[in-house]
């Protein structure tokens, strides 16, 4: 069973195309409803978890793209990174700043 079979592909497309916070929230909500429906329909748990994890990874990537500021990267970790997240899982993340980003934000040269 693929993410398309679970009904998540449309949500992933919406998340990736998001041009602001409202569109991003809507795409993530669409993904959540799709994985909940798949779980209620007794789709394999591992596939539901993988689809939800992909939605969360796409959401983090979109949030990074939509957030201006110093040079930085945002990574998911834990169950989301492993593709094992379920609806309601916490989203563990790591933020890595460029070497000069913290100094620039503090007004140092």
ZIKAGI-V922273 format. One record per residue. N is the residue number from 1. RES is the residue in one small letter. PHI is phi in whole degrees, 0 to 359 (999 if undefined). PSI is psi in degrees with one decimal (999 if undefined). BURIAL is # if it has 24 or more other ideal C-beta (glycine too) atoms within 12 Angstrom, else .. Layout:
BEGIN
N/RES/PHI/PSI/BURIAL  N/RES/PHI/PSI/BURIAL
END
This chain:
BEGIN
1/x/999/133.6/.  2/x/257/174.2/.  3/x/298/-30.1/#  4/x/295/-41.8/.  5/x/298/-30.4/.  6/x/276/-7.0/#  7/x/82/19.4/#  8/x/266/-21.2/#  9/x/303/-41.6/.  10/x/297/-38.7/.  11/x/293/-41.7/#  12/x/299/-41.3/#  13/x/297/-41.3/.  14/x/295/-40.6/#  15/x/296/-47.0/#  16/x/294/-29.4/#  17/x/269/-3.4/.  18/x/306/134.2/#  19/x/246/11.6/.  20/x/184/175.4/.  21/x/300/-43.0/.  22/x/299/-44.7/.  23/x/294/-37.8/.  24/x/295/-46.4/#  25/x/300/-41.3/.  26/x/297/-43.2/.  27/x/296/-41.4/#  28/x/293/-40.1/#  29/x/297/-40.6/.  30/x/299/-43.2/#  31/x/296/-42.7/#  32/x/300/-45.0/#  33/x/296/-37.4/#  34/x/294/-44.1/#  35/x/288/-33.1/#  36/x/296/-42.7/#  37/x/296/-40.3/.  38/x/296/-41.1/#  39/x/295/-42.0/#  40/x/296/-29.2/.  41/x/274/10.0/.  42/x/65/33.6/.  43/x/296/152.4/#  44/x/305/130.7/.  45/x/303/-40.0/.  46/x/297/-36.6/.  47/x/286/-36.9/#  48/x/296/-43.8/#  49/x/297/-42.2/#  50/x/296/-40.5/#  51/x/294/-43.7/#  52/x/294/-40.4/#  53/x/299/-42.2/#  54/x/297/-39.9/#  55/x/297/-42.5/#  56/x/292/-41.6/#  57/x/299/-42.0/#  58/x/295/-37.6/#  59/x/296/-42.6/#  60/x/296/-43.9/#  61/x/299/-41.3/#  62/x/293/-40.4/#  63/x/298/-40.6/#  64/x/298/-46.0/#  65/x/299/-36.0/.  66/x/274/-8.0/.  67/x/258/113.5/.  68/x/282/165.2/.  69/x/142/-164.1/.  70/x/294/166.8/.  71/x/294/120.8/.  72/x/203/163.9/.  73/x/229/149.0/.  74/x/234/124.5/#  75/x/240/145.9/.  76/x/269/153.0/#  77/x/221/-174.0/.  78/x/66/-145.7/.  79/x/297/-32.4/.  80/x/295/-46.4/#  81/x/296/-34.3/.  82/x/279/-8.5/.  83/x/78/25.1/#  84/x/245/8.1/.  85/x/291/148.0/#  86/x/240/160.0/#  87/x/307/127.6/#  88/x/99/-9.3/.  89/x/296/148.0/#  90/x/288/157.6/.  91/x/245/103.0/#  92/x/274/132.2/.  93/x/226/160.5/.  94/x/232/138.0/.  95/x/244/129.9/.  96/x/242/120.9/.  97/x/267/146.5/.  98/x/298/155.1/.  99/x/309/-39.2/.  100/x/265/-3.5/.  101/x/295/-44.5/.  102/x/293/-40.8/.  103/x/296/-44.1/.  104/x/298/-42.3/.  105/x/294/-30.3/.  106/x/273/-3.1/.  107/x/84/16.5/.  108/x/267/152.3/.  109/x/261/999/.
END
